[in-house]
Amino acid sequence: MSRNVEKTRHSARSAAGTAARDAGADAPSAAKRPHFLNVPGQPGHSGQLQTINLHKSYRKGAVEVPVLRGVSLNVRQAEFLAIVGQSGSGKSTLLHLLGTLDAPDDGEIHYAGQRIDDLPVRARDHLRNCRFGMIFQFYHLLPELTTLENVLTPLMIAHGAWSYFRHRSEHRDRAKTLLEMVGLSERANERVEGYSRGMKQRLHIARGLIHDPEILFLDEPTVGLDPVAAREQRKVITDLKKAGKTIFLTSHYMFEMDALCDRVAILNKGRIIIVDTPSSLKSLVADLEIVEIECFGATDACIDALRAHPTVVAVHVEPLDQTQLLQIQAPAGTELVQEFLKLLADVQIKKVVTRQPTLEDAYVKLVGQDSTRA
């Protein structure tokens, strides 16, 4: 047996033993386990996840900072739901609560018809090891192990080294199938220490699927990847959707959500302001057109003047390398470009384009309206 596998066996034994000592038992007994830990799934419930009025706050010194303020969701089996929001809106916090990595201050989380946020620690760990796949931005790969061994490690920790080695052959076959799916089968016996970010992310997905979870949590799966790697990643995610997985996705890339997701939940200031299909959200801005003005040095006063124009619905400012991109939403067919340029008379204009609205424009409109109401 190779030195790496021996290391893996030792790590798995240590991890399993520590967990058992902390819990006072190796795993929840069948009599004490929630029903979804004992059976493949309950008809009509398996794969469903529901939240009821979730609240979560964190403390910064003496100040309590609210992050989630009454989030309610109901996700169907095999549904692909995207959660979108600005940085600090609570996306990652919500994902951690859904995956039972943290507990809400108030509210409930239900899976397969049973409440899970108040389960004992060992039961929540068992749920993640058997039913949930966590694919977050932090890989936690073991550089001294090979690609194949990294994929197999969660099974050793979840089931214990003895149980793992009893089924070693079938576990390895599944791991090899997953590596082939993510395009890493030819590198199965290589150590991962020199892998690129894209390769690590693909390996991370394979490892998250090794126990064949029903629900996947994907936190910014294509962030920081080059265009080719991001496209390959989206292909893998599309295949998982076709396989019938229930998927939660957070992303800043609206075109990904438009192409991949069944529904989109917009999270703003800790609240869900709407949940709907991409096409329905885009219909909210179907009567608008977008005027994009790339310019140098537009002041806050100029932008405020644009927002105050009686026909303008919303203005979004995107900083570029040396310029600003002003995205102005206005009723279609109004031919207001010249009026907008008059309000920017003292600003150097580089380019002006008029285009049709996208899902991102629907998001800007909705978040802008919600900010105005707040």
C-alpha positions in Angstrom: 0.0 0.0 0.0 1.3 3.4 -0.9 2.6 5.9 1.6 -0.1 8.4 0.6 -2.9 5.9 1.2 -1.4 5.0 4.6 -1.4 8.7 5.4 -5.0 9.0 4.2 -6.0 6.0 6.4 -4.3 7.5 9.4 -6.0 10.9 8.8 -9.4 9.3 8.4 -9.0 7.2 11.5 -7.9 10.3 13.5 -10.8 12.4 12.2 -13.4 9.7 12.8 -12.1 8.9 16.2 -12.1 12.6 17.3 -15.7 13.0 16.1 -16.7 9.9 17.9 -15.1 11.0 21.2 -16.6 14.5 20.9 -20.1 13.0 20.3 -19.8 10.1 22.6 -20.7 7.7 19.8 -19.5 6.9 16.3 -22.8 7.8 14.6 -26.4 8.4 15.6 -28.2 5.1 16.3 -31.0 4.1 13.9 -33.5 4.7 16.6 -32.4 8.2 17.3 -31.7 9.3 13.7 -34.3 11.5 12.0 -36.2 9.5 9.4 -34.3 11.0 6.4 -31.0 9.6 7.7 -32.4 6.1 7.7 -34.2 5.8 4.3 -33.5 7.0 0.8 -36.2 9.7 1.1 -39.8 10.3 1.8 -42.2 10.5 -1.2 -43.1 14.0 -2.0 -40.5 15.5 0.3 -37.1 14.1 -0.7 -34.9 17.0 -2.1 -37.1 19.7 -0.7 -35.7 22.4 1.5 -37.8 25.1 3.2 -37.0 28.0 5.4 -39.4 29.9 7.6 -38.7 33.4 8.7 -34.9 33.0 9.3 -33.1 35.7 11.3 -29.4 35.8 11.9 -27.2 38.5 13.5 -23.5 38.7 14.3 -21.8 40.9 16.9 -19.0 43.3 16.1 -17.8 44.3 19.5 -20.7 45.7 21.4 -22.8 46.2 18.2 -25.2 43.6 17.0 -25.3 43.5 13.1 -28.4 41.9 11.6 -27.6 39.9 8.4 -30.9 38.0 7.7 -34.2 39.6 8.5 -37.0 37.0 8.0 -36.0 34.9 5.0 -38.6 32.4 3.8 -38.0 30.0 0.9 -39.6 26.8 -0.4 -37.4 24.9 -2.9 -38.8 22.0 -4.8 -37.0 18.7 -5.6 -34.6 18.9 -8.5 -35.0 22.7 -8.7 -32.1 25.0 -9.5 -32.3 28.1 -7.4 -29.9 31.1 -7.6 -29.5 33.5 -4.7 -28.3 36.9 -5.8 -27.5 40.0 -3.8 -24.9 42.6 -3.2 -21.8 41.9 -1.1 -23.0 41.9 2.5 -26.6 41.1 1.7 -26.5 37.7 3.5 -26.0 35.2 0.7 -23.1 33.2 2.3 -24.8 33.4 5.7 -28.0 31.9 4.2 -26.0 29.2 2.5 -24.3 28.3 5.7 -27.7 28.1 7.5 -29.2 25.9 4.8 -26.2 23.5 5.0 -26.5 23.4 8.8 -23.0 24.8 9.2 -24.6 27.4 11.4 -27.9 27.9 13.3 -30.4 30.7 12.9 -31.2 33.0 15.8 -34.8 32.6 15.0 -36.9 30.7 12.4 -36.8 27.2 11.1 -35.2 25.1 8.3 -37.0 21.9 7.1 -35.7 19.2 4.9 -37.6 16.1 3.7 -40.5 17.3 5.8 -38.6 17.5 9.1 -37.0 20.4 10.9 -33.2 20.2 10.8 -31.8 23.5 12.3 -32.3 22.2 15.8 -30.8 18.7 15.3 -27.9 17.5 17.5 -24.5 18.2 16.1 -23.8 14.6 15.1 -27.1 14.3 13.3 -26.3 17.5 11.3 -22.9 16.2 10.5 -24.4 13.0 9.3 -26.9 14.9 7.2 -24.1 16.8 5.5 -22.0 13.7 4.9 -24.9 11.8 3.3 -27.4 14.2 1.8 -25.8 17.6 1.3 -22.9 18.5 -1.0 -21.0 21.6 0.1 -19.0 23.3 -2.7 -17.7 26.6 -1.3 -14.9 28.9 -2.3 -12.4 27.4 0.2 -11.2 24.1 -1.2 -9.5 22.5 1.9 -7.6 20.1 -0.4 -4.8 18.0 1.1 -1.7 18.8 -1.0 0.3 15.7 0.0 -2.4 13.4 -1.4 -3.2 12.6 -4.9 -6.3 13.8 -6.8 -8.0 10.4 -6.3 -7.2 10.3 -2.6 -8.6 13.8 -2.1 -11.9 12.8 -3.6 -12.1 9.7 -1.4 -11.1 11.3 1.9 -14.7 12.5 2.8 -15.9 8.9 2.7 -13.1 7.8 5.1 -14.0 10.5 7.5 -17.8 10.0 7.2 -17.9 6.2 7.5 -14.6 5.4 9.3 -11.5 3.8 7.9 -12.8 0.2 8.5 -16.1 0.7 6.7 -14.3 2.5 3.9 -11.8 -0.2 3.2 -14.5 -2.9 3.2 -16.0 -1.1 0.1 -12.8 0.4 -1.2 -13.2 -1.0 -4.7 -16.6 0.5 -5.4 -15.6 3.8 -3.8 -12.6 4.1 -6.0 -14.7 3.3 -9.1 -17.2 6.1 -8.2 -14.3 8.5 -7.6 -12.8 7.7 -11.0 -16.2 8.3 -12.7 -16.5 11.7 -11.0 -12.9 12.7 -12.0 -13.8 11.8 -15.6 -16.9 13.9 -15.4 -14.8 17.0 -14.3 -12.0 16.3 -16.8 -9.3 15.2 -14.3 -9.3 11.4 -14.9 -5.8 11.5 -16.5 -4.4 13.2 -13.4 -5.9 10.9 -10.8 -2.6 9.8 -9.4 -0.9 13.3 -9.3 -0.6 15.3 -6.2 -2.7 18.5 -6.1 -0.2 20.9 -4.7 0.6 22.4 -8.2 -3.0 22.6 -9.5 -4.4 25.8 -10.9 -7.5 27.4 -9.4 -9.7 26.0 -12.1 -8.4 22.5 -11.5 -8.8 22.8 -7.8 -12.4 24.0 -8.3 -13.2 21.0 -10.5 -11.6 18.6 -8.0 -13.7 20.3 -5.3 -16.9 19.5 -7.2 -15.9 15.9 -7.6 -15.1 15.6 -3.9 -18.5 17.2 -3.0 -20.3 14.6 -5.1 -18.5 11.5 -3.9 -21.4 10.6 -1.5 -24.0 11.3 -4.2 -25.8 14.1 -2.3 -29.4 15.1 -3.1 -28.8 18.9 -2.6 -25.8 20.9 -3.7 -24.7 24.2 -2.4 -22.5 26.1 -4.8 -21.0 29.3 -3.6 -19.6 31.4 -6.5 -18.3 28.3 -8.4 -16.8 30.3 -11.3 -15.4 33.3 -9.5 -11.8 34.0 -10.4 -11.7 31.4 -13.2 -10.5 32.2 -16.7 -13.2 32.1 -19.4 -12.3 28.5 -20.6 -12.3 27.1 -17.1 -15.5 28.9 -16.2 -17.2 27.5 -19.3 -16.1 24.0 -18.3 -17.4 24.6 -14.8 -20.8 25.6 -16.2 -20.9 22.5 -18.3 -20.4 20.3 -15.2 -23.1 22.3 -13.3 -25.5 21.8 -16.3 -24.9 18.1 -16.2 -25.7 18.0 -12.5 -28.9 19.8 -13.2 -29.8 17.3 -15.8 -29.1 14.5 -13.3 -31.9 15.8 -11.1 -29.9 17.4 -8.3 -31.5 20.1 -6.2 -29.0 23.0 -6.5 -28.5 26.3 -4.6 -26.2 28.7 -6.4 -24.8 32.1 -5.4 -23.1 34.1 -8.1 -22.5 37.6 -9.3 -22.8 36.6 -12.9 -26.4 37.2 -14.1 -25.9 35.5 -17.4 -25.1 32.3 -15.5 -28.3 32.5 -13.6 -30.3 33.3 -16.8 -28.8 30.2 -18.5 -28.8 27.7 -15.7 -31.4 28.4 -13.1 -35.1 27.6 -12.8 -35.7 30.5 -10.3 -33.8 33.4 -8.9 -34.2 34.7 -5.4 -33.1 38.4 -4.9 -31.7 39.0 -1.4 -31.4 42.7 -0.4 -30.5 44.0 3.1 -31.2 40.6 4.6 -34.7 40.1 3.0 -35.9 38.1 0.0 -37.7 40.8 -2.2 -38.7 38.4 -5.0 -38.4 34.8 -6.2 -39.3 34.1 -9.8 -38.1 32.6 -13.1 -35.4 34.5 -15.1 -37.9 35.1 -17.9 -40.5 36.6 -15.5 -37.9 38.9 -13.9 -36.8 40.1 -17.4 -40.4 40.8 -18.3 -40.4 43.5 -15.5 -38.0 45.6 -17.7 -39.3 44.5 -21.1 -40.8 48.0 -21.7 -37.4 49.7 -21.0 -34.2 50.3 -22.9 -30.8 50.7 -21.5 -28.6 53.6 -22.4 -24.9 52.8 -21.6 -22.6 55.8 -21.4 -18.9 55.2 -20.9 -17.2 58.3 -19.6 -14.4 59.8 -17.6 -15.0 61.5 -14.2 -18.8 61.7 -13.9 -19.4 63.5 -10.5 -22.0 62.5 -8.0 -23.9 65.7 -8.9 -24.1 64.5 -12.6 -25.3 61.1 -11.6 -27.9 62.6 -9.2 -29.1 64.8 -12.1 -29.6 61.7 -14.3 -31.5 59.9 -11.5 -33.7 63.0 -11.1 -34.7 63.0 -14.7 -38.5 62.4 -14.9 -38.3 59.4 -17.3 -35.3 57.6 -15.7 -36.2 54.4 -13.9 -32.8 53.6 -12.5 -29.1 54.4 -12.9 -26.3 51.9 -12.2 -22.7 53.0 -12.1 -20.0 50.4 -12.8 -16.4 51.5 -12.3 -14.1 50.3 -15.1 -10.2 50.4 -15.2 -10.0 54.1 -16.1 -13.6 55.0 -16.9 -17.1 54.7 -15.6 -20.0 52.9 -17.2 -23.4 54.6 -16.6 -26.3 52.2 -17.2 -29.5 54.3 -17.5 -32.9 52.6 -17.6 -35.6 54.6 -19.4 -38.8 53.8 -21.3 -38.2 52.2 -24.7 -38.6 54.5 -27.7 -38.2 57.8 -25.9 -34.9 58.7 -27.6 -33.5 60.5 -24.6 -29.8 60.1 -25.3 -29.3 63.7 -26.2 -31.0 64.8 -23.0 -28.8 62.6 -20.9 -25.7 63.9 -22.7 -26.8 67.5 -21.8 -26.8 66.5 -18.2 -23.2 65.2 -18.7 -22.0 68.3 -20.6 -18.9 68.8 -18.5 -18.0 65.1 -18.6 -15.7 63.5 -21.3 -17.7 60.9 -23.1 -16.0 57.8 -24.6 -18.9 55.7 -26.0 -22.7 55.6 -26.0 -24.7 52.4 -26.7 -28.4 51.7 -26.5 -29.4 48.0 -25.9 -32.2 45.7 -24.7 -32.6 45.0 -21.0 -31.2 41.8 -19.4 -31.7 39.9 -16.1 -29.1 42.1 -14.6 -31.1 45.2 -15.5 -34.2 43.6 -13.8 -32.1 43.1 -10.7 -30.9 46.7 -10.7 -34.5 48.0 -11.0 -35.8 45.7 -8.2 -32.9 46.4 -5.8 -33.2 50.2 -6.6 -36.9 50.2 -5.8 -36.4 48.2 -2.6 -33.7 50.6 -1.5 -36.0 53.5 -2.1 -38.8 51.9 0.0 -36.4 51.0 2.8 
